[in-house]
Amino acid sequence: MKAFKYNNKNNFIAGWYISDKVCDDMIKFFKKSKDVIDGTCNRYGKTGIYKDIKDSRDLSLPSNSQDTIPINYLIALKNVLEKYKEKYSFSNLMHGNWSIVENFNIQKYPKKGAFKKFHFERTGIDGSSLRHLVFMTYLNDVKVDGETEFFHQKLKVKPEKGLTLIWPADWTFTHRGLPAPKEIKYIATGWYSYVK
């Protein structure tokens, strides 16, 4: 499995590539779905559609989906997770059980769309407090802009088809999406959380 070129940085953001076919199938699955909605986010403690912060169309999928395409994605993702645990063994030691508990998402960001505000994935005593690791797969290439910017690591990751990143959910991994002015960006994303 091909590794992300920055895996040598030891900043706890690491990635490997899954197959183009899995990515293409996920985009087709998204396009055929009747359950795609406008993406939501939180503003001042209230969840809603705020396109100035997050401009996306989202498809939420259960981790126990019976559809072949999401199952194939989760199998590919599991292979990436195993590589992450090899690289950062303490991510899996001295912990309780954890897995994908919440729904995961396929997201489409239109031209100039992004999750533009810096944010992180564990934000309070709600369900997000149980999040352990974040995963994100770029489902297509974006040639101009569209990077994911990690604030504290001073890292911008270019969207490359199949690149699947994993990183911790804490504030130390504050990040945002940068808009791509002329291209659509598709990602799959979600969380590994502790099981109650």
N, C-alpha and C positions, 0 to 999 in steps of 0.2 A: 504494500500500500504506500503510495507516494506521500511524503511528509511535506508540510508547509515549510517554506524556506526560513521562517523565523523561529522554528522550534528550538533552535540553539540558544535563544535569549534567556531562557529560564525565568520568564515573567509570569508563568502560570496560564498564559494564553497559548494554546497549542492547537494544531490542526493537521488533518490528513484529508486526502481526496477520495470521494466515493465516485461511482461510475456515472458517466454521462447519461446512460439509459435510465437510471434511477431518477436523476434530475429531470430529464425530459418527461418521464411518466408522471412525476409529481406536478409539473406545470400543466400537462394535459388534464390530470385529475382535477386540478383547481379550476381550469377553464370550463369543464363540464358540470361542475357542482352548482346546484341551485341554492346552496347555503352560504355563499360568500356575502359578507356584510362590510360596511365601512369600519375601519379600525378604530378602536377606542383607546383612550389613555387617561391618566389622572391629572387633573389640574386643581390645585388648592383643595385636595381631599375629595374631589368629586370626579367620578368616572363619566366620560362622555366622548362625543366626537369633536375633537379639536384639531382641525386640519392644519392650523398654524404650528402645531406641535408634532402631530403624527398624521401624515397623509398616506393612507394605505387602504387596500381591500384585503380582508382577512377571511380565511377558512379555518375554523377550529375543528380539530380531530381528536377523538379519544385515543388514549394509548393502547386500548384493547380493540381498536378498529378491526373489523372483519374483512375490510377491503384489501385486495392483494397489493395494490400500489403503496398505501401507507405501511403495510406489513413489510414490504421489501425495503422501504426507506428505513424503518426501525431496525431491521437486520443489519443494513449497511452502517447505520449509526452506532449500533452495538459494537461493531468492529473498531470504529474510531474511538469509542469509549474505552475499549480494552487497551488500545495504544496509549491513551491519556493516562490510564491507571498504571501502566508500565513506566511511563515517564515520570509521573508524580504519584508515587506509591502511597504517600501519606493521605492522598485524597480518598483512599479506600480503607485506611487502617484506623482502628480505634473509633469507628463510627457505628451508629445504628444502621439499620437497613435503609436503603434509598433506591429510588427508581423513578420512572416517569409516572407521576401521580396526576398532575393537572393535564388538561387537554394541551396538545401542541398545535402549532399554527403553520399554515402556508400563507405567505403574505406577498401581495403584489404592490410595489411602489411605482406609481405612474411617473412619467417624466417630471422632474423637479420635486417629486415626492420623497419623503424620508421620515424617520423618527428623528426630528431635527434637534430636539432638546437633549442635553446631557442627562442621563438617568442610569440607574442600576437596578438589579432585579430582585433584591431583597429589601423591601421598603417599609416594613412595619410588623405589627403583631397579627396581621391577617394571614391568609394562606401563604403569602410570599415569604413569611418568616421561616418556613421550613425548606426553602430552596437551598440547594447545595451547589450545584453546577448549572451552567447555562450551555445550551448547544445552539448552533446556527449553521445552516448550510446555504451557500450561495447556489441557486439553481440555474443561473445563467451568468455569462460573462457581462461585465459592464466596462466599456472601453474608456469612457471619460468620466471622471469623478465617481460618485456613488460609494465611496469607501466607508468602512466602519472605523470611527476614530475613538481610540481609547485614551482618555485624558491623562491619567497619571503615568501611563507607560509611554506616552509620546509616540503612539503607534497608529498608523492608518493602514487598514487592510483593504486591499483592492478586491472587489468581487470577482472571483474566478470560479467558473462552473465546477461544482463538485467539492470545492473547499469547505470542509466542515470544521468549525472552530468549537472548542470547549474552553470555558474559563469559570472561575468562581463567581458566585452571585453577589458578593459584597460590594460596598461603596468604593472599595479600592479599585474596582473595575468599572468605574463610571465611563460611559460610552454614549455615542450618538451615531446616527446615520447621516452621511452627507448626501445632498441631492445630486442626482445625475440629470443634467439639463436636457439631454436628448434621448435617453434610453429608459426603458422599463427595467426594474430590478425585481426578481423573485427570490424569496428566501423561505426556508423551513426553519422554525425556531421553537424552543421550549425549554423546559427545566427538568433536572433531576432533583427530586425533593425527598426529604426524610419521610419515612412511613410511620404514621402514628401507631 
